[in-house]
Amino acid sequence: MPKADASEKRTNFFQDVYEVVKLIPPGRVTSYGAIASYLGAKGSARMVGWALIASHTYQGVPIPAHRVVNRNGLLTGKQHFESFNAMQQHLEREGITIKDDQVQDFEKLFWDPAQELL
């Protein structure tokens, strides 16, 4: 069997990211790093971010990228949404409180795929 080239590996990784992100329940958040670690790519949090920038929809299903924040609960990806405040607005519609671009009660709302997807 031929080895996958770099673009194919990236595409498969992006698809894996999308499958995990689709499982994050409304009203919960996770981090780029938690997804990367779950996918066996610890240290690839930025690549998870790149996947989410490219996501919009996957196989016709919207990807709830707004539920993915940095390890401190900061909305570091907000500039990649349709408007500057869209990420915050999506989270607030799900009952999540945001103050100064940070998820409040982050530890309580954190969804860890390594624990939740056993």
Residue frames as a rotation matrix with the C-alpha (Angstrom) as fourth column:
MET 1
0.587 0.810 0.000 0.00
0.810 -0.587 0.000 0.00
0.000 0.000 -1.000 0.00
PRO 2
-0.158 -0.675 0.721 1.49
0.582 -0.653 -0.484 3.40
0.798 0.343 0.496 -0.93
LYS 3
-0.538 -0.109 -0.836 2.18
0.798 -0.385 -0.464 5.92
-0.271 -0.917 0.294 1.82
ALA 4
0.629 0.770 0.105 -0.15
0.776 -0.614 -0.145 8.90
-0.047 0.173 -0.984 2.10
ASP 5
-0.290 -0.709 0.642 1.40
0.651 -0.639 -0.411 12.17
0.702 0.299 0.647 1.01
ALA 6
-0.912 -0.183 -0.368 1.47
0.406 -0.541 -0.737 15.20
-0.064 -0.821 0.567 3.33
SER 7
-0.727 0.685 0.050 -1.70
-0.645 -0.706 0.293 16.79
0.236 0.181 0.955 1.90
GLU 8
-0.027 0.724 -0.689 -3.64
-0.132 0.681 0.721 13.54
0.991 0.110 0.077 2.29
LYS 9
-0.455 -0.197 -0.869 -2.47
0.780 0.382 -0.495 13.16
0.430 -0.903 -0.020 5.90
ARG 10
-0.992 0.093 -0.085 -3.53
-0.044 -0.889 -0.456 16.76
-0.118 -0.449 0.886 6.58
THR 11
-0.424 0.891 -0.164 -6.94
-0.656 -0.177 0.734 16.19
0.625 0.419 0.659 4.98
ASN 12
-0.015 0.394 -0.919 -7.51
0.353 0.862 0.364 13.05
0.936 -0.319 -0.152 7.05
PHE 13
-0.738 -0.296 -0.606 -6.44
0.668 -0.196 -0.718 14.89
0.093 -0.935 0.342 10.21
PHE 14
-0.883 0.462 0.083 -8.82
-0.458 -0.887 0.056 17.75
0.100 0.011 0.995 9.39
GLN 15
-0.116 0.875 -0.470 -11.65
-0.375 0.400 0.836 15.26
0.920 0.273 0.281 8.89
ASP 16
-0.231 -0.038 -0.972 -10.82
0.727 0.658 -0.199 13.63
0.647 -0.752 -0.124 12.24
VAL 17
-0.976 -0.116 -0.183 -10.90
0.206 -0.759 -0.618 17.07
-0.067 -0.641 0.765 13.90
TYR 18
-0.597 0.802 0.016 -14.33
-0.662 -0.503 0.555 17.76
0.454 0.321 0.831 12.38
GLU 19
-0.025 0.595 -0.803 -15.71
0.121 0.799 0.589 14.45
0.992 -0.082 -0.092 13.63
VAL 20
-0.521 -0.216 -0.826 -14.60
0.824 0.126 -0.553 15.26
0.224 -0.968 0.112 17.20
VAL 21
-0.993 0.103 -0.050 -15.83
-0.087 -0.964 -0.251 18.86
-0.074 -0.245 0.967 17.10
LYS 22
-0.394 0.904 -0.167 -19.28
-0.424 -0.018 0.906 17.73
0.815 0.428 0.390 15.91
LEU 23
-0.022 0.360 -0.933 -19.56
0.570 0.771 0.284 15.75
0.821 -0.526 -0.222 19.16
ILE 24
-0.942 -0.301 -0.149 -19.02
0.297 -0.539 -0.788 18.70
0.157 -0.787 0.597 21.52
PRO 25
-0.121 0.978 -0.172 -22.39
0.991 0.128 0.028 19.26
0.050 -0.167 -0.985 23.20
PRO 26
0.116 0.257 0.959 -24.04
0.241 -0.944 0.224 22.68
0.963 0.206 -0.172 23.07
GLY 27
0.850 0.227 0.476 -23.12
-0.323 -0.489 0.810 24.69
0.416 -0.842 -0.342 26.15
ARG 28
0.711 -0.693 0.114 -19.70
0.315 0.460 0.830 23.01
-0.628 -0.555 0.545 26.48
VAL 29
0.761 -0.555 -0.335 -16.24
-0.633 -0.523 -0.570 23.92
0.141 0.647 -0.750 25.18
THR 30
0.743 -0.654 0.145 -12.97
0.562 0.726 0.395 22.17
-0.363 -0.213 0.907 24.57
SER 31
0.405 -0.684 -0.606 -9.48
-0.440 -0.727 0.527 23.26
-0.801 0.054 -0.596 23.56
TYR 32
0.601 -0.314 -0.735 -7.39
-0.749 0.101 -0.655 22.88
0.280 0.944 -0.174 20.44
GLY 33
-0.435 -0.895 0.100 -4.84
-0.854 0.374 -0.361 20.94
0.286 -0.242 -0.927 22.46
ALA 34
-0.263 0.420 0.869 -7.39
-0.553 0.672 -0.492 18.53
-0.791 -0.609 0.055 23.94
ILE 35
0.817 0.552 -0.167 -8.56
-0.421 0.374 -0.826 17.62
-0.394 0.745 0.538 20.43
ALA 36
0.307 -0.791 -0.528 -5.00
-0.794 0.093 -0.601 17.21
0.525 0.604 -0.600 19.18
SER 37
-0.576 -0.541 0.613 -4.10
-0.807 0.495 -0.322 15.01
-0.130 -0.680 -0.722 22.15
TYR 38
0.184 0.756 0.628 -7.23
-0.474 0.628 -0.617 12.88
-0.861 -0.184 0.474 21.69
LEU 39
0.926 0.186 -0.330 -6.29
-0.371 0.273 -0.888 12.34
-0.075 0.944 0.322 18.04
GLY 40
0.680 -0.712 0.177 -2.80
0.614 0.684 0.393 11.18
-0.401 -0.158 0.902 19.02
ALA 41
0.206 -0.583 0.786 -1.16
0.715 -0.459 -0.528 14.38
0.668 0.671 0.322 17.82
LYS 42
0.682 -0.006 -0.732 -0.20
0.643 -0.471 0.603 16.01
-0.348 -0.882 -0.317 21.12
GLY 43
-0.288 -0.798 -0.530 1.54
0.380 -0.603 0.701 19.28
-0.879 0.000 0.477 20.34
SER 44
-0.817 0.031 0.576 -0.54
0.569 -0.118 0.814 19.88
0.093 0.992 0.079 17.20
ALA 45
-0.120 0.808 -0.577 -3.03
0.650 -0.376 -0.660 22.36
-0.750 -0.455 -0.480 18.65
ARG 46
-0.394 -0.063 -0.917 -2.24
-0.426 -0.871 0.244 24.85
-0.814 0.487 0.317 15.88
MET 47
-0.986 0.043 -0.163 -3.06
-0.126 0.450 0.884 22.28
0.112 0.892 -0.438 13.24
VAL 48
-0.412 0.897 -0.161 -6.45
0.882 0.349 -0.316 21.78
-0.227 -0.272 -0.935 14.91
GLY 49
-0.063 0.336 -0.940 -6.91
0.141 -0.929 -0.342 25.54
-0.988 -0.154 0.011 14.62
TRP 50
-0.767 -0.266 -0.584 -6.02
-0.514 -0.290 0.807 25.45
-0.384 0.919 0.086 10.93
ALA 51
-0.857 0.508 0.084 -8.56
0.494 0.766 0.412 22.67
0.145 0.394 -0.907 10.42
LEU 52
-0.113 0.874 -0.473 -11.25
0.822 -0.186 -0.539 24.76
-0.559 -0.450 -0.697 12.09
ILE 53
-0.376 -0.070 -0.924 -10.42
-0.290 -0.938 0.189 27.83
-0.880 0.339 0.333 10.01
ALA 54
-0.884 -0.058 -0.465 -11.05
-0.467 0.187 0.864 25.67
0.037 0.981 -0.192 6.94
SER 55
-0.870 0.432 0.236 -14.14
0.292 0.839 -0.459 23.95
-0.396 -0.331 -0.857 8.35
HIS 56
-0.674 0.714 -0.189 -17.33
-0.738 -0.642 0.208 26.01
0.028 0.279 0.960 7.77
THR 57
0.555 0.779 0.290 -19.17
-0.775 0.611 -0.158 22.76
-0.301 -0.137 0.944 6.93
TYR 58
-0.702 -0.711 0.038 -18.03
-0.662 0.671 0.333 19.20
-0.262 0.209 -0.942 6.51
GLN 59
-0.925 0.378 0.027 -20.03
0.342 0.802 0.490 16.83
0.164 0.463 -0.871 4.32
GLY 60
-0.289 0.859 0.422 -22.93
0.185 -0.383 0.905 19.29
0.939 0.340 -0.049 4.50
VAL 61
0.540 0.442 -0.716 -22.89
0.759 0.112 0.641 19.44
0.364 -0.890 -0.275 8.31
PRO 62
0.586 -0.333 0.739 -21.97
-0.334 -0.930 -0.153 22.70
0.738 -0.157 -0.656 10.04
ILE 63
-0.052 -0.695 -0.717 -18.94
0.699 0.487 -0.524 22.37
0.713 -0.528 0.461 12.31
PRO 64
0.891 0.452 0.030 -19.47
0.289 -0.619 0.730 24.07
0.349 -0.642 -0.683 15.71
ALA 65
0.009 -0.998 0.062 -15.95
0.665 -0.041 -0.746 25.54
0.747 0.048 0.663 15.72
HIS 66
0.115 0.091 0.989 -17.11
-0.423 -0.896 0.132 28.23
0.899 -0.434 -0.065 18.17
ARG 67
0.945 0.294 0.140 -16.96
-0.258 0.411 0.875 25.57
0.199 -0.863 0.464 20.91
VAL 68
0.492 -0.853 -0.174 -13.17
0.848 0.515 -0.128 25.26
0.199 -0.085 0.976 20.58
VAL 69
0.930 -0.199 0.310 -11.07
-0.268 -0.943 0.197 27.76
0.253 -0.266 -0.930 22.53
ASN 70
0.001 -0.990 -0.141 -7.50
-0.412 0.128 -0.902 27.92
0.911 0.059 -0.408 23.76
ARG 71
-0.252 -0.182 -0.950 -6.27
0.529 0.797 -0.293 26.07
0.810 -0.576 -0.105 26.85
ASN 72
-0.942 -0.090 -0.324 -7.15
0.324 -0.498 -0.804 29.04
-0.090 -0.862 0.498 29.06
GLY 73
-0.099 0.995 -0.016 -10.66
0.855 0.077 -0.513 29.46
-0.509 -0.065 -0.859 27.70
LEU 74
-0.334 -0.091 -0.938 -9.80
-0.169 -0.973 0.154 32.45
-0.927 0.211 0.310 25.52
LEU 75
0.688 0.647 0.330 -11.60
0.286 0.176 -0.942 33.03
-0.667 0.742 -0.064 22.22
THR 76
-0.202 -0.917 -0.343 -8.37
-0.091 -0.331 0.939 33.12
-0.975 0.221 -0.016 20.23
GLY 77
-0.729 -0.077 0.681 -10.04
0.601 0.404 0.690 32.06
-0.328 0.912 -0.247 16.97
LYS 78
0.084 0.921 -0.380 -12.73
0.518 -0.366 -0.773 34.73
-0.851 -0.132 -0.508 16.94
GLN 79
-0.196 -0.214 -0.957 -11.21
-0.529 -0.798 0.287 36.66
-0.825 0.563 0.043 14.03
HIS 80
-0.972 -0.224 -0.066 -11.93
-0.183 0.557 0.810 33.69
-0.145 0.799 -0.583 11.74
PHE 81
-0.375 0.914 0.158 -15.71
0.722 0.395 -0.568 33.89
-0.582 -0.099 -0.807 12.12
GLU 82
0.005 0.479 0.878 -18.20
0.955 -0.262 0.137 35.77
0.296 0.838 -0.458 9.95
SER 83
0.561 0.063 0.826 -17.98
-0.064 -0.991 0.118 38.82
0.826 -0.119 -0.552 12.23
PHE 84
-0.395 -0.859 0.327 -15.68
-0.375 -0.174 -0.910 39.86
0.839 -0.482 -0.254 15.05
ASN 85
-0.518 0.254 0.817 -18.23
-0.847 -0.018 -0.532 39.02
-0.120 -0.967 0.225 17.78
ALA 86
0.205 0.699 -0.686 -19.81
-0.771 0.547 0.327 35.96
0.603 0.462 0.651 16.13
MET 87
-0.408 -0.405 -0.818 -17.88
0.117 0.866 -0.487 33.37
0.905 -0.295 -0.306 18.16
GLN 88
-0.996 0.048 0.075 -18.92
-0.084 -0.245 -0.966 35.03
-0.028 -0.968 0.248 21.43
GLN 89
-0.328 0.942 -0.070 -22.52
-0.943 -0.331 -0.035 35.37
-0.056 0.055 0.997 20.24
HIS 90
0.048 0.300 -0.953 -22.72
-0.430 0.867 0.252 31.67
0.901 0.398 0.171 19.30
LEU 91
-0.685 -0.388 -0.617 -21.40
0.347 0.571 -0.744 30.66
0.641 -0.723 -0.257 22.74
GLU 92
-0.915 0.371 0.157 -23.70
-0.356 -0.561 -0.747 33.05
-0.189 -0.740 0.646 24.59
ARG 93
-0.090 0.909 -0.407 -26.72
-0.909 0.092 0.407 31.64
0.408 0.407 0.817 22.70
GLU 94
0.053 0.032 -0.998 -25.73
0.054 0.998 0.035 28.28
0.997 -0.056 0.051 24.21
GLY 95
0.902 0.426 -0.075 -25.72
0.119 -0.078 0.990 29.76
0.416 -0.901 -0.121 27.72
ILE 96
0.174 -0.921 -0.347 -21.96
0.976 0.208 -0.061 30.29
0.129 -0.328 0.936 28.06
THR 97
0.939 0.096 -0.329 -20.87
0.193 -0.941 0.277 33.52
-0.284 -0.324 -0.903 29.73
ILE 98
0.181 -0.883 0.433 -17.97
0.901 -0.027 -0.432 35.34
0.394 0.468 0.791 28.08
LYS 99
0.937 0.006 -0.350 -16.09
0.169 -0.883 0.438 38.18
-0.307 -0.470 -0.828 29.77
ASP 100
0.383 -0.819 -0.428 -13.14
-0.732 -0.551 0.399 39.94
-0.563 0.160 -0.811 28.13
ASP 101
0.251 -0.189 -0.949 -12.98
-0.859 0.408 -0.308 37.23
0.446 0.893 -0.060 25.42
GLN 102
-0.829 -0.555 -0.065 -12.74
-0.448 0.730 -0.517 34.45
0.334 -0.400 -0.854 28.03
VAL 103
0.033 0.808 -0.588 -15.16
0.009 0.588 0.809 31.63
0.999 -0.032 0.013 28.86
GLN 104
-0.252 -0.011 0.968 -16.32
-0.927 -0.284 -0.245 31.99
0.278 -0.959 0.062 32.44
ASP 105
0.369 0.300 0.880 -16.44
-0.665 0.746 0.025 28.76
-0.649 -0.594 0.475 34.49
PHE 106
0.125 -0.405 -0.906 -14.12
-0.942 0.237 -0.236 27.23
0.311 0.883 -0.352 31.89
GLU 107
-0.848 -0.516 0.123 -13.15
-0.526 0.788 -0.319 24.26
0.067 -0.336 -0.940 34.06
LYS 108
-0.381 0.801 0.461 -16.82
-0.243 0.394 -0.886 23.43
-0.892 -0.450 0.044 34.70
LEU 109
0.588 0.687 -0.427 -17.77
-0.526 -0.077 -0.847 23.71
-0.615 0.722 0.316 31.01
PHE 110
-0.289 -0.822 -0.491 -14.67
-0.933 0.127 0.336 21.97
-0.214 0.555 -0.804 29.65
TRP 111
0.846 0.508 0.165 -15.44
-0.412 0.817 -0.403 18.91
-0.340 0.273 0.900 27.53
ASP 112
-0.212 -0.976 0.040 -12.44
-0.818 0.200 0.540 16.58
-0.535 0.082 -0.841 27.30
PRO 113
0.423 0.426 -0.800 -12.77
-0.843 0.508 -0.176 14.17
0.331 0.749 0.574 24.37
ALA 114
-0.542 -0.692 -0.477 -10.31
-0.421 0.714 -0.559 11.78
0.728 -0.102 -0.678 26.05
GLN 115
-0.923 0.261 0.284 -12.77
-0.204 0.296 -0.933 11.44
-0.328 -0.919 -0.220 28.96
GLU 116
-0.141 0.976 -0.166 -16.06
-0.681 -0.217 -0.699 11.83
-0.718 0.014 0.696 27.12
LEU 117
0.478 0.295 -0.827 -15.38
-0.863 0.332 -0.381 9.60
0.163 0.896 0.413 24.13
LEU 118
-0.402 -0.625 0.669 -14.21
-0.768 0.628 0.126 6.46
-0.499 -0.464 -0.732 25.90
